[in-house]
Amino acid sequence: MSDNTTTVKLEKSPTELYKIIKFEGLASSGAEAKKFIADGQVKVNGETELQKRKKIVAGDTITFADQTLNITE
C-alpha cells in the first residue's frame, strides 16, 4: 500500500469529520462515511476516532485506509 497524503483546505472551521471523509471522495455518501467512523477505521491525529461529528480544525490529520488528509484553513 502506498501512502497518499492530501492537503485539505477547510471552507468552514470547524467541519464535522464525516463530511470531510465524504467530500474528499473517500466515501460515496455521508452514511457510508459514518459507518467507516463507527467501525473504527478512521484516525484523527493518530487516535482511532468514533465520533462521527467530531469537529475537525486546521492542524488536524485524518488517516483512513491508505489516505492521510492534512487539514488547513
All heavy atoms as TSV, in Angstrom:
chain	resi	resn	atom	element	x	y	z
A	1	MET	N	N	0.840	-1.193	0.000
A	1	MET	CA	C	0.000	0.000	0.000
A	1	MET	C	C	0.876	1.245	0.000
A	1	MET	O	O	1.864	1.304	0.699
A	1	MET	CB	C	-0.895	0.012	1.236
A	1	MET	CG	C	-1.999	-1.016	1.162
A	1	MET	SD	S	-3.493	-0.593	2.085
A	1	MET	CE	C	-2.939	-0.548	3.758
A	2	SER	N	N	0.462	2.216	-0.769
A	2	SER	CA	C	1.223	3.452	-0.820
A	2	SER	C	C	0.634	4.457	0.153
A	2	SER	O	O	-0.530	4.373	0.526
A	2	SER	CB	C	1.193	4.022	-2.239
A	2	SER	OG	O	-0.131	4.333	-2.606
A	3	ASP	N	N	1.449	5.388	0.575
A	3	ASP	CA	C	0.972	6.425	1.479
A	3	ASP	C	C	0.612	7.642	0.644
A	3	ASP	O	O	1.469	8.233	0.006
A	3	ASP	CB	C	2.053	6.768	2.510
A	3	ASP	CG	C	1.589	7.847	3.458
A	3	ASP	OD1	O	0.439	7.771	3.911
A	3	ASP	OD2	O	2.371	8.765	3.741
A	4	ASN	N	N	-0.653	7.976	0.615
A	4	ASN	CA	C	-1.120	9.118	-0.155
A	4	ASN	C	C	-1.535	10.219	0.805
A	4	ASN	O	O	-2.434	10.037	1.608
A	4	ASN	CB	C	-2.319	8.718	-1.021
A	4	ASN	CG	C	-1.942	7.653	-2.027
A	4	ASN	OD1	O	-0.950	7.794	-2.725
A	4	ASN	ND2	N	-2.711	6.595	-2.090
A	5	THR	N	N	-0.851	11.357	0.702
A	5	THR	CA	C	-1.148	12.481	1.582
A	5	THR	C	C	-1.754	13.614	0.768
A	5	THR	O	O	-1.235	13.966	-0.291
A	5	THR	CB	C	0.125	12.970	2.295
A	5	THR	OG1	O	0.677	11.870	3.022
A	5	THR	CG2	C	-0.171	14.109	3.251
A	6	THR	N	N	-2.855	14.156	1.271
A	6	THR	CA	C	-3.560	15.244	0.612
A	6	THR	C	C	-3.733	16.370	1.615
A	6	THR	O	O	-4.035	16.128	2.778
A	6	THR	CB	C	-4.958	14.778	0.145
A	6	THR	OG1	O	-4.805	13.641	-0.683
A	6	THR	CG2	C	-5.679	15.866	-0.626
A	7	THR	N	N	-3.559	17.605	1.153
A	7	THR	CA	C	-3.851	18.757	1.998
A	7	THR	C	C	-5.275	19.196	1.703
A	7	THR	O	O	-5.644	19.380	0.552
A	7	THR	CB	C	-2.865	19.906	1.721
A	7	THR	OG1	O	-1.547	19.442	2.027
A	7	THR	CG2	C	-3.177	21.123	2.571
A	8	VAL	N	N	-6.073	19.320	2.764
A	8	VAL	CA	C	-7.478	19.708	2.627
A	8	VAL	C	C	-7.663	21.076	3.257
A	8	VAL	O	O	-7.362	21.274	4.427
A	8	VAL	CB	C	-8.400	18.679	3.321
A	8	VAL	CG1	C	-9.854	19.113	3.231
A	8	VAL	CG2	C	-8.207	17.301	2.717
A	9	LYS	N	N	-8.160	22.016	2.458
A	9	LYS	CA	C	-8.421	23.369	2.952
A	9	LYS	C	C	-9.881	23.445	3.387
A	9	LYS	O	O	-10.770	23.171	2.588
A	9	LYS	CB	C	-8.143	24.376	1.829
A	9	LYS	CG	C	-8.262	25.817	2.255
A	9	LYS	CD	C	-7.726	26.695	1.140
A	9	LYS	CE	C	-7.997	28.171	1.292
A	9	LYS	NZ	N	-7.928	28.728	2.598
A	10	LEU	N	N	-10.107	23.782	4.641
A	10	LEU	CA	C	-11.471	23.886	5.156
A	10	LEU	C	C	-12.131	25.174	4.678
A	10	LEU	O	O	-11.546	26.250	4.790
A	10	LEU	CB	C	-11.472	23.859	6.687
A	10	LEU	CG	C	-11.016	22.582	7.372
A	10	LEU	CD1	C	-11.122	22.751	8.885
A	10	LEU	CD2	C	-11.829	21.392	6.924
A	11	GLU	N	N	-13.346	25.046	4.156
A	11	GLU	CA	C	-14.126	26.232	3.795
A	11	GLU	C	C	-14.729	26.838	5.056
A	11	GLU	O	O	-14.893	28.036	5.164
A	11	GLU	CB	C	-15.249	25.846	2.824
A	11	GLU	CG	C	-14.762	25.329	1.483
A	11	GLU	CD	C	-13.977	26.382	0.712
A	11	GLU	OE1	O	-14.395	27.554	0.686
A	11	GLU	OE2	O	-12.937	26.016	0.125
A	12	LYS	N	N	-15.071	25.966	5.996
A	12	LYS	CA	C	-15.690	26.386	7.247
A	12	LYS	C	C	-15.005	25.617	8.369
A	12	LYS	O	O	-14.823	24.413	8.272
A	12	LYS	CB	C	-17.178	26.040	7.206
A	12	LYS	CG	C	-17.969	26.496	8.410
A	12	LYS	CD	C	-19.410	26.068	8.288
A	12	LYS	CE	C	-19.570	24.722	8.954
A	12	LYS	NZ	N	-20.924	24.276	9.150
A	13	SER	N	N	-14.603	26.315	9.417
A	13	SER	CA	C	-13.947	25.648	10.537
A	13	SER	C	C	-14.729	25.935	11.810
A	13	SER	O	O	-15.089	27.083	12.048
A	13	SER	CB	C	-12.521	26.163	10.679
A	13	SER	OG	O	-11.844	25.467	11.689
A	14	PRO	N	N	-15.029	24.930	12.628
A	14	PRO	CA	C	-14.690	23.522	12.395
A	14	PRO	C	C	-15.670	22.846	11.435
A	14	PRO	O	O	-16.769	23.330	11.226
A	14	PRO	CB	C	-14.808	22.913	13.799
A	14	PRO	CG	C	-15.850	23.756	14.474
A	14	PRO	CD	C	-15.689	25.149	13.921
A	15	THR	N	N	-15.236	21.720	10.872
A	15	THR	CA	C	-16.064	20.905	9.990
A	15	THR	C	C	-16.175	19.515	10.594
A	15	THR	O	O	-15.210	19.003	11.154
A	15	THR	CB	C	-15.448	20.832	8.575
A	15	THR	OG1	O	-15.373	22.153	8.039
A	15	THR	CG2	C	-16.280	19.967	7.648
A	16	GLU	N	N	-17.342	18.892	10.453
A	16	GLU	CA	C	-17.552	17.567	11.027
A	16	GLU	C	C	-16.768	16.512	10.247
A	16	GLU	O	O	-16.693	16.555	9.022
A	16	GLU	CB	C	-19.038	17.232	11.050
A	16	GLU	CG	C	-19.802	18.158	11.988
A	16	GLU	CD	C	-21.303	18.049	11.848
A	16	GLU	OE1	O	-21.785	17.675	10.770
A	16	GLU	OE2	O	-21.993	18.349	12.836
A	17	LEU	N	N	-16.206	15.568	10.984
A	17	LEU	CA	C	-15.340	14.533	10.423
A	17	LEU	C	C	-15.989	13.794	9.254
A	17	LEU	O	O	-15.377	13.646	8.201
A	17	LEU	CB	C	-14.943	13.550	11.525
A	17	LEU	CG	C	-14.114	12.331	11.106
A	17	LEU	CD1	C	-12.818	12.764	10.441
A	17	LEU	CD2	C	-13.833	11.459	12.309
A	18	TYR	N	N	-17.215	13.323	9.422
A	18	TYR	CA	C	-17.829	12.525	8.356
A	18	TYR	C	C	-17.977	13.310	7.060
A	18	TYR	O	O	-17.881	12.749	5.965
A	18	TYR	CB	C	-19.174	11.927	8.812
A	18	TYR	CG	C	-20.352	12.850	8.685
A	18	TYR	CD1	C	-21.148	12.839	7.539
A	18	TYR	CD2	C	-20.687	13.736	9.695
A	18	TYR	CE1	C	-22.239	13.675	7.418
A	18	TYR	CE2	C	-21.771	14.575	9.582
A	18	TYR	CZ	C	-22.548	14.552	8.438
A	18	TYR	OH	O	-23.621	15.394	8.307
A	19	LYS	N	N	-18.174	14.629	7.159
A	19	LYS	CA	C	-18.318	15.456	5.955
A	19	LYS	C	C	-17.006	15.518	5.176
A	19	LYS	O	O	-17.005	15.492	3.947
A	19	LYS	CB	C	-18.777	16.868	6.326
A	19	LYS	CG	C	-20.197	16.910	6.852
A	19	LYS	CD	C	-20.607	18.328	7.199
A	19	LYS	CE	C	-22.019	18.364	7.742
A	19	LYS	NZ	N	-22.406	19.712	8.156
A	20	ILE	N	N	-15.893	15.595	5.884
A	20	ILE	CA	C	-14.593	15.634	5.209
A	20	ILE	C	C	-14.343	14.314	4.483
A	20	ILE	O	O	-13.919	14.311	3.329
A	20	ILE	CB	C	-13.469	15.951	6.215
A	20	ILE	CG1	C	-13.667	17.368	6.768
A	20	ILE	CG2	C	-12.095	15.810	5.555
A	20	ILE	CD1	C	-12.748	17.734	7.909
A	21	ILE	N	N	-14.645	13.190	5.145
A	21	ILE	CA	C	-14.473	11.870	4.517
A	21	ILE	C	C	-15.314	11.799	3.236
A	21	ILE	O	O	-14.860	11.325	2.196
A	21	ILE	CB	C	-14.895	10.743	5.497
A	21	ILE	CG1	C	-14.073	10.784	6.777
A	21	ILE	CG2	C	-14.837	9.383	4.815
A	21	ILE	CD1	C	-12.674	10.307	6.686
A	22	LYS	N	N	-16.545	12.303	3.312
A	22	LYS	CA	C	-17.442	12.271	2.151
A	22	LYS	C	C	-16.953	13.223	1.054
A	22	LYS	O	O	-16.814	12.822	-0.105
A	22	LYS	CB	C	-18.862	12.655	2.587
A	22	LYS	CG	C	-19.858	12.638	1.439
A	22	LYS	CD	C	-21.245	12.989	1.901
A	22	LYS	CE	C	-21.479	14.457	1.775
A	22	LYS	NZ	N	-22.859	14.866	2.002
A	23	PHE	N	N	-16.686	14.477	1.402
A	23	PHE	CA	C	-16.321	15.473	0.398
A	23	PHE	C	C	-14.994	15.175	-0.284
A	23	PHE	O	O	-14.787	15.558	-1.428
A	23	PHE	CB	C	-16.293	16.879	1.000
A	23	PHE	CG	C	-17.646	17.386	1.418
A	23	PHE	CD1	C	-17.787	18.153	2.552
A	23	PHE	CD2	C	-18.778	17.098	0.679
A	23	PHE	CE1	C	-19.036	18.626	2.955
A	23	PHE	CE2	C	-20.031	17.561	1.068
A	23	PHE	CZ	C	-20.157	18.328	2.203
A	24	GLU	N	N	-14.103	14.470	0.406
A	24	GLU	CA	C	-12.823	14.115	-0.205
A	24	GLU	C	C	-12.926	12.849	-1.060
A	24	GLU	O	O	-11.929	12.378	-1.583
A	24	GLU	CB	C	-11.738	13.966	0.863
A	24	GLU	CG	C	-11.320	15.291	1.474
A	24	GLU	CD	C	-10.876	16.302	0.434
A	24	GLU	OE1	O	-9.971	16.005	-0.360
A	24	GLU	OE2	O	-11.444	17.415	0.412
A	25	GLY	N	N	-14.127	12.302	-1.175
A	25	GLY	CA	C	-14.338	11.148	-2.050
A	25	GLY	C	C	-13.888	9.822	-1.456
A	25	GLY	O	O	-13.760	8.833	-2.180
A	26	LEU	N	N	-13.650	9.774	-0.142
A	26	LEU	CA	C	-13.230	8.529	0.488
A	26	LEU	C	C	-14.427	7.657	0.834
A	26	LEU	O	O	-14.273	6.476	1.126
A	26	LEU	CB	C	-12.399	8.826	1.743
A	26	LEU	CG	C	-11.153	9.689	1.512
A	26	LEU	CD1	C	-10.430	9.936	2.815
A	26	LEU	CD2	C	-10.229	9.043	0.498
A	27	ALA	N	N	-15.614	8.250	0.804
A	27	ALA	CA	C	-16.864	7.516	0.999
A	27	ALA	C	C	-17.860	8.040	-0.026
A	27	ALA	O	O	-17.812	9.211	-0.405
A	27	ALA	CB	C	-17.397	7.737	2.413
A	28	SER	N	N	-18.763	7.172	-0.470
A	28	SER	CA	C	-19.709	7.580	-1.512
A	28	SER	C	C	-20.880	8.378	-0.958
A	28	SER	O	O	-21.592	9.032	-1.718
A	28	SER	CB	C	-20.218	6.358	-2.263
A	28	SER	OG	O	-20.864	5.473	-1.362
A	29	SER	N	N	-21.072	8.340	0.363
A	29	SER	CA	C	-22.177	9.080	0.976
A	29	SER	C	C	-21.828	9.398	2.419
A	29	SER	O	O	-20.897	8.825	2.994
A	29	SER	CB	C	-23.453	8.240	0.950
A	29	SER	OG	O	-23.296	7.107	1.794
A	30	GLY	N	N	-22.622	10.287	3.007
A	30	GLY	CA	C	-22.439	10.597	4.420
A	30	GLY	C	C	-22.670	9.374	5.296
A	30	GLY	O	O	-21.960	9.150	6.272
A	31	ALA	N	N	-23.668	8.569	4.921
A	31	ALA	CA	C	-23.971	7.358	5.695
A	31	ALA	C	C	-22.798	6.381	5.667
A	31	ALA	O	O	-22.452	5.774	6.684
A	31	ALA	CB	C	-25.231	6.694	5.164
A	32	GLU	N	N	-22.178	6.243	4.492
A	32	GLU	CA	C	-21.025	5.343	4.383
A	32	GLU	C	C	-19.859	5.883	5.217
A	32	GLU	O	O	-19.176	5.130	5.917
A	32	GLU	CB	C	-20.608	5.183	2.925
A	32	GLU	CG	C	-19.497	4.163	2.755
A	32	GLU	CD	C	-19.082	3.961	1.309
A	32	GLU	OE1	O	-18.743	4.964	0.634
A	32	GLU	OE2	O	-19.102	2.815	0.863
A	33	ALA	N	N	-19.635	7.189	5.166
A	33	ALA	CA	C	-18.564	7.807	5.960
A	33	ALA	C	C	-18.798	7.557	7.450
A	33	ALA	O	O	-17.874	7.205	8.186
A	33	ALA	CB	C	-18.492	9.306	5.676
A	34	LYS	N	N	-20.047	7.718	7.897
A	34	LYS	CA	C	-20.372	7.488	9.312
A	34	LYS	C	C	-20.125	6.035	9.700
A	34	LYS	O	O	-19.669	5.754	10.806
A	34	LYS	CB	C	-21.827	7.871	9.582
A	34	LYS	CG	C	-22.053	9.367	9.559
A	34	LYS	CD	C	-23.525	9.691	9.739
A	34	LYS	CE	C	-23.767	11.184	9.680
A	34	LYS	NZ	N	-25.183	11.521	9.809
A	35	LYS	N	N	-20.400	5.104	8.788
A	35	LYS	CA	C	-20.172	3.679	9.071
A	35	LYS	C	C	-18.676	3.405	9.233
A	35	LYS	O	O	-18.268	2.700	10.152
A	35	LYS	CB	C	-20.762	2.808	7.968
A	35	LYS	CG	C	-20.555	1.322	8.224
A	35	LYS	CD	C	-21.269	0.464	7.221
A	35	LYS	CE	C	-21.101	-1.010	7.395
A	35	LYS	NZ	N	-20.155	-1.510	8.353
A	36	PHE	N	N	-17.857	3.961	8.344
A	36	PHE	CA	C	-16.405	3.785	8.451
A	36	PHE	C	C	-15.908	4.291	9.810
A	36	PHE	O	O	-15.070	3.652	10.455
A	36	PHE	CB	C	-15.666	4.536	7.343
A	36	PHE	CG	C	-15.870	3.969	5.961
A	36	PHE	CD1	C	-15.902	4.815	4.856
A	36	PHE	CD2	C	-16.015	2.611	5.744
A	36	PHE	CE1	C	-16.072	4.306	3.578
A	36	PHE	CE2	C	-16.188	2.094	4.462
A	36	PHE	CZ	C	-16.215	2.947	3.378
A	37	ILE	N	N	-16.424	5.440	10.247
A	37	ILE	CA	C	-16.008	6.010	11.528
A	37	ILE	C	C	-16.466	5.113	12.680
A	37	ILE	O	O	-15.683	4.773	13.564
A	37	ILE	CB	C	-16.554	7.444	11.679
A	37	ILE	CG1	C	-15.935	8.350	10.594
A	37	ILE	CG2	C	-16.260	7.991	13.079
A	37	ILE	CD1	C	-16.659	9.654	10.386
A	38	ALA	N	N	-17.751	4.708	12.642
A	38	ALA	CA	C	-18.300	3.863	13.707
A	38	ALA	C	C	-17.561	2.532	13.809
A	38	ALA	O	O	-17.424	1.963	14.892
A	38	ALA	CB	C	-19.789	3.624	13.471
A	39	ASP	N	N	-17.068	2.026	12.679
A	39	ASP	CA	C	-16.335	0.759	12.647
A	39	ASP	C	C	-14.880	0.899	13.090
A	39	ASP	O	O	-14.118	-0.070	13.054
A	39	ASP	CB	C	-16.371	0.160	11.236
A	39	ASP	CG	C	-17.737	-0.387	10.862
A	39	ASP	OD1	O	-18.596	-0.528	11.756
A	39	ASP	OD2	O	-17.948	-0.665	9.665
A	40	GLY	N	N	-14.463	2.120	13.451
A	40	GLY	CA	C	-13.105	2.338	13.954
A	40	GLY	C	C	-12.041	2.367	12.872
A	40	GLY	O	O	-10.868	2.134	13.142
A	41	GLN	N	N	-12.437	2.696	11.633
A	41	GLN	CA	C	-11.481	2.699	10.518
A	41	GLN	C	C	-10.806	4.053	10.306
A	41	GLN	O	O	-9.935	4.174	9.450
A	41	GLN	CB	C	-12.198	2.299	9.224
A	41	GLN	CG	C	-12.769	0.898	9.253
A	41	GLN	CD	C	-13.427	0.535	7.929
A	41	GLN	OE1	O	-12.859	0.775	6.866
A	41	GLN	NE2	N	-14.614	-0.015	7.994
A	42	VAL	N	N	-11.223	5.077	11.052
A	42	VAL	CA	C	-10.714	6.437	10.843
A	42	VAL	C	C	-9.926	6.885	12.074
A	42	VAL	O	O	-10.365	6.693	13.206
A	42	VAL	CB	C	-11.879	7.416	10.575
A	42	VAL	CG1	C	-11.357	8.834	10.383
A	42	VAL	CG2	C	-12.681	6.961	9.355
A	43	LYS	N	N	-8.768	7.485	11.823
A	43	LYS	CA	C	-7.958	8.029	12.914
A	43	LYS	C	C	-7.849	9.543	12.737
A	43	LYS	O	O	-7.712	10.033	11.612
A	43	LYS	CB	C	-6.555	7.424	12.924
A	43	LYS	CG	C	-6.555	5.966	13.330
A	43	LYS	CD	C	-5.153	5.442	13.503
A	43	LYS	CE	C	-5.199	4.010	14.019
A	43	LYS	NZ	N	-3.882	3.512	14.340
A	44	VAL	N	N	-7.890	10.246	13.859
A	44	VAL	CA	C	-7.662	11.692	13.875
A	44	VAL	C	C	-6.471	11.936	14.787
A	44	VAL	O	O	-6.489	11.533	15.948
A	44	VAL	CB	C	-8.906	12.463	14.369
A	44	VAL	CG1	C	-8.593	13.952	14.476
A	44	VAL	CG2	C	-10.090	12.230	13.444
A	45	ASN	N	N	-5.443	12.544	14.237
A	45	ASN	CA	C	-4.213	12.822	14.988
A	45	ASN	C	C	-3.648	11.556	15.633
A	45	ASN	O	O	-3.175	11.566	16.764
A	45	ASN	CB	C	-4.459	13.917	16.034
A	45	ASN	CG	C	-4.917	15.212	15.392
A	45	ASN	OD1	O	-4.523	15.546	14.281
A	45	ASN	ND2	N	-5.784	15.936	16.066
A	46	GLY	N	N	-3.721	10.442	14.892
A	46	GLY	CA	C	-3.120	9.186	15.335
A	46	GLY	C	C	-3.982	8.343	16.257
A	46	GLY	O	O	-3.604	7.234	16.610
A	47	GLU	N	N	-5.136	8.855	16.667
A	47	GLU	CA	C	-6.023	8.129	17.580
A	47	GLU	C	C	-7.287	7.693	16.844
A	47	GLU	O	O	-7.864	8.484	16.097
A	47	GLU	CB	C	-6.433	9.033	18.756
A	47	GLU	CG	C	-5.270	9.526	19.600
A	47	GLU	CD	C	-4.661	8.436	20.455
A	47	GLU	OE1	O	-5.407	7.592	20.966
A	47	GLU	OE2	O	-3.420	8.432	20.597
A	48	THR	N	N	-7.742	6.462	17.079
A	48	THR	CA	C	-8.989	5.997	16.477
A	48	THR	C	C	-10.126	6.893	16.957
A	48	THR	O	O	-10.263	7.152	18.147
A	48	THR	CB	C	-9.272	4.535	16.868
A	48	THR	OG1	O	-8.195	3.732	16.377
A	48	THR	CG2	C	-10.576	4.046	16.257
A	49	GLU	N	N	-10.898	7.404	16.006
A	49	GLU	CA	C	-11.985	8.345	16.329
A	49	GLU	C	C	-13.326	7.704	16.017
A	49	GLU	O	O	-13.553	7.261	14.894
A	49	GLU	CB	C	-11.816	9.639	15.512
A	49	GLU	CG	C	-12.845	10.693	15.823
A	49	GLU	CD	C	-12.875	11.040	17.303
A	49	GLU	OE1	O	-11.881	11.584	17.809
A	49	GLU	OE2	O	-13.906	10.762	17.950
A	50	LEU	N	N	-14.213	7.653	17.013
A	50	LEU	CA	C	-15.535	7.042	16.835
A	50	LEU	C	C	-16.657	8.075	16.777
A	50	LEU	O	O	-17.798	7.722	16.507
A	50	LEU	CB	C	-15.809	6.040	17.961
A	50	LEU	CG	C	-14.805	4.885	18.045
A	50	LEU	CD1	C	-15.099	4.011	19.262
A	50	LEU	CD2	C	-14.815	4.048	16.777
A	51	GLN	N	N	-16.331	9.345	16.997
A	51	GLN	CA	C	-17.350	10.397	16.928
A	51	GLN	C	C	-17.532	10.835	15.476
A	51	GLN	O	O	-16.629	11.428	14.892
A	51	GLN	CB	C	-16.932	11.619	17.738
A	51	GLN	CG	C	-16.809	11.396	19.221
A	51	GLN	CD	C	-16.372	12.685	19.906
A	51	GLN	OE1	O	-17.077	13.685	19.866
A	51	GLN	NE2	N	-15.176	12.658	20.488
A	52	LYS	N	N	-18.701	10.543	14.918
A	52	LYS	CA	C	-18.963	10.891	13.525
A	52	LYS	C	C	-18.944	12.402	13.289
A	52	LYS	O	O	-18.573	12.874	12.235
A	52	LYS	CB	C	-20.320	10.324	13.093
A	52	LYS	CG	C	-20.393	8.821	13.206
A	52	LYS	CD	C	-21.838	8.363	13.094
A	52	LYS	CE	C	-22.014	6.947	13.548
A	52	LYS	NZ	N	-22.004	6.780	15.000
A	53	ARG	N	N	-19.387	13.134	14.298
A	53	ARG	CA	C	-19.480	14.586	14.170
A	53	ARG	C	C	-18.328	15.318	14.874
A	53	ARG	O	O	-18.442	16.500	15.207
A	53	ARG	CB	C	-20.827	15.076	14.701
A	53	ARG	CG	C	-21.986	14.556	13.873
A	53	ARG	CD	C	-23.322	15.069	14.377
A	53	ARG	NE	N	-24.410	14.574	13.566
A	53	ARG	CZ	C	-24.868	15.142	12.456
A	53	ARG	NH1	N	-24.301	16.246	12.004
A	53	ARG	NH2	N	-25.875	14.624	11.794
A	54	LYS	N	N	-17.230	14.605	15.075
A	54	LYS	CA	C	-16.026	15.207	15.668
A	54	LYS	C	C	-15.679	16.468	14.890
A	54	LYS	O	O	-15.654	16.471	13.661
A	54	LYS	CB	C	-14.877	14.196	15.586
A	54	LYS	CG	C	-13.513	14.765	15.883
A	54	LYS	CD	C	-13.254	14.828	17.349
A	54	LYS	CE	C	-11.813	15.256	17.602
A	54	LYS	NZ	N	-11.626	15.652	18.967
A	55	LYS	N	N	-15.446	17.558	15.607
A	55	LYS	CA	C	-15.109	18.824	14.958
A	55	LYS	C	C	-13.634	18.806	14.550
A	55	LYS	O	O	-12.749	18.651	15.375
A	55	LYS	CB	C	-15.371	20.000	15.902
A	55	LYS	CG	C	-16.799	20.074	16.410
A	55	LYS	CD	C	-17.785	20.353	15.315
A	55	LYS	CE	C	-19.154	20.640	15.899
A	55	LYS	NZ	N	-20.232	20.147	15.092
A	56	ILE	N	N	-13.411	18.980	13.268
A	56	ILE	CA	C	-12.056	18.977	12.710
A	56	ILE	C	C	-11.653	20.421	12.421
A	56	ILE	O	O	-12.428	21.177	11.832
A	56	ILE	CB	C	-12.007	18.133	11.417
A	56	ILE	CG1	C	-12.466	16.692	11.686
A	56	ILE	CG2	C	-10.613	18.175	10.797
A	56	ILE	CD1	C	-11.627	15.934	12.704
A	57	VAL	N	N	-10.444	20.770	12.840
A	57	VAL	CA	C	-9.940	22.127	12.641
A	57	VAL	C	C	-8.562	22.070	11.974
A	57	VAL	O	O	-7.955	21.003	11.868
A	57	VAL	CB	C	-9.843	22.895	13.988
A	57	VAL	CG1	C	-11.222	23.085	14.609
A	57	VAL	CG2	C	-8.921	22.180	14.954
A	58	ALA	N	N	-8.083	23.229	11.536
A	58	ALA	CA	C	-6.764	23.309	10.919
A	58	ALA	C	C	-5.718	22.735	11.863
A	58	ALA	O	O	-5.779	22.949	13.069
A	58	ALA	CB	C	-6.438	24.753	10.572
A	59	GLY	N	N	-4.793	21.966	11.305
A	59	GLY	CA	C	-3.743	21.345	12.096
A	59	GLY	C	C	-4.023	19.879	12.384
A	59	GLY	O	O	-3.114	19.141	12.758
A	60	ASP	N	N	-5.285	19.453	12.233
A	60	ASP	CA	C	-5.620	18.048	12.447
A	60	ASP	C	C	-5.155	17.203	11.263
A	60	ASP	O	O	-5.023	17.706	10.145
A	60	ASP	CB	C	-7.138	17.857	12.610
A	60	ASP	CG	C	-7.657	18.308	13.971
A	60	ASP	OD1	O	-6.844	18.439	14.916
A	60	ASP	OD2	O	-8.872	18.517	14.092
A	61	THR	N	N	-4.925	15.933	11.522
A	61	THR	CA	C	-4.574	14.968	10.483
A	61	THR	C	C	-5.558	13.811	10.576
A	61	THR	O	O	-5.781	13.268	11.652
A	61	THR	CB	C	-3.138	14.448	10.672
A	61	THR	OG1	O	-2.241	15.555	10.618
A	61	THR	CG2	C	-2.762	13.448	9.582
A	62	ILE	N	N	-6.154	13.458	9.441
A	62	ILE	CA	C	-7.104	12.353	9.377
A	62	ILE	C	C	-6.461	11.236	8.562
A	62	ILE	O	O	-5.925	11.490	7.484
A	62	ILE	CB	C	-8.416	12.786	8.694
A	62	ILE	CG1	C	-9.068	13.928	9.479
A	62	ILE	CG2	C	-9.381	11.605	8.546
A	62	ILE	CD1	C	-10.187	14.619	8.733
A	63	THR	N	N	-6.518	10.007	9.080
A	63	THR	CA	C	-5.998	8.850	8.363
A	63	THR	C	C	-7.130	7.856	8.162
A	63	THR	O	O	-7.837	7.514	9.112
A	63	THR	CB	C	-4.847	8.185	9.149
A	63	THR	OG1	O	-3.895	9.176	9.500
A	63	THR	CG2	C	-4.167	7.100	8.319
A	64	PHE	N	N	-7.293	7.413	6.918
A	64	PHE	CA	C	-8.327	6.437	6.583
A	64	PHE	C	C	-7.831	5.613	5.406
A	64	PHE	O	O	-7.371	6.166	4.420
A	64	PHE	CB	C	-9.640	7.131	6.221
A	64	PHE	CG	C	-10.681	6.190	5.680
A	64	PHE	CD1	C	-11.246	5.228	6.492
A	64	PHE	CD2	C	-11.074	6.262	4.363
A	64	PHE	CE1	C	-12.197	4.348	5.989
A	64	PHE	CE2	C	-12.022	5.394	3.852
A	64	PHE	CZ	C	-12.582	4.433	4.677
A	65	ALA	N	N	-7.931	4.274	5.526
A	65	ALA	CA	C	-7.387	3.370	4.503
A	65	ALA	C	C	-5.918	3.752	4.302
A	65	ALA	O	O	-5.173	3.826	5.258
A	65	ALA	CB	C	-8.216	3.438	3.232
A	66	ASP	N	N	-5.513	4.027	3.073
A	66	ASP	CA	C	-4.115	4.416	2.851
A	66	ASP	C	C	-4.006	5.911	2.561
A	66	ASP	O	O	-3.037	6.376	1.980
A	66	ASP	CB	C	-3.489	3.590	1.716
A	66	ASP	CG	C	-4.136	3.864	0.368
A	66	ASP	OD1	O	-5.226	4.470	0.349
A	66	ASP	OD2	O	-3.558	3.481	-0.655
A	67	GLN	N	N	-5.010	6.663	2.996
A	67	GLN	CA	C	-5.041	8.104	2.753
A	67	GLN	C	C	-4.758	8.883	4.030
A	67	GLN	O	O	-5.275	8.544	5.093
A	67	GLN	CB	C	-6.426	8.532	2.243
A	67	GLN	CG	C	-6.789	7.987	0.893
A	67	GLN	CD	C	-6.041	8.699	-0.220
A	67	GLN	OE1	O	-5.870	9.911	-0.201
A	67	GLN	NE2	N	-5.582	7.934	-1.194
A	68	THR	N	N	-3.964	9.930	3.907
A	68	THR	CA	C	-3.735	10.856	5.014
A	68	THR	C	C	-4.174	12.237	4.539
A	68	THR	O	O	-3.765	12.690	3.464
A	68	THR	CB	C	-2.251	10.891	5.415
A	68	THR	OG1	O	-1.863	9.575	5.840
A	68	THR	CG2	C	-2.014	11.878	6.555
A	69	LEU	N	N	-5.029	12.865	5.331
A	69	LEU	CA	C	-5.514	14.210	4.999
A	69	LEU	C	C	-4.968	15.193	6.025
A	69	LEU	O	O	-5.226	15.059	7.225
A	69	LEU	CB	C	-7.050	14.244	5.033
A	69	LEU	CG	C	-7.783	13.226	4.161
A	69	LEU	CD1	C	-9.285	13.340	4.373
A	69	LEU	CD2	C	-7.431	13.395	2.700
A	70	ASN	N	N	-4.184	16.158	5.559
A	70	ASN	CA	C	-3.661	17.217	6.422
A	70	ASN	C	C	-4.605	18.414	6.276
A	70	ASN	O	O	-4.798	18.921	5.173
A	70	ASN	CB	C	-2.243	17.606	6.023
A	70	ASN	CG	C	-1.264	16.486	6.308
A	70	ASN	OD1	O	-1.362	15.809	7.318
A	70	ASN	ND2	N	-0.314	16.290	5.419
A	71	ILE	N	N	-5.175	18.855	7.394
A	71	ILE	CA	C	-6.205	19.886	7.369
A	71	ILE	C	C	-5.593	21.276	7.568
A	71	ILE	O	O	-4.825	21.496	8.509
A	71	ILE	CB	C	-7.265	19.612	8.462
A	71	ILE	CG1	C	-7.772	18.175	8.387
A	71	ILE	CG2	C	-8.406	20.619	8.360
A	71	ILE	CD1	C	-8.398	17.761	7.080
A	72	THR	N	N	-5.962	22.192	6.672
A	72	THR	CA	C	-5.522	23.596	6.772
A	72	THR	C	C	-6.738	24.499	6.599
A	72	THR	O	O	-7.817	24.044	6.260
A	72	THR	CB	C	-4.476	23.957	5.689
A	72	THR	OG1	O	-5.096	23.865	4.403
A	72	THR	CG2	C	-3.270	23.059	5.737
A	73	GLU	N	N	-6.529	25.779	6.852
A	73	GLU	CA	C	-7.628	26.736	6.630
A	73	GLU	C	C	-7.329	27.592	5.437
A	73	GLU	O	O	-6.230	27.801	5.063
A	73	GLU	CB	C	-7.819	27.624	7.861
A	73	GLU	CG	C	-8.572	26.910	8.949
A	73	GLU	CD	C	-9.012	27.862	10.046
A	73	GLU	OE1	O	-9.548	28.933	9.726
A	73	GLU	OE2	O	-8.819	27.541	11.204
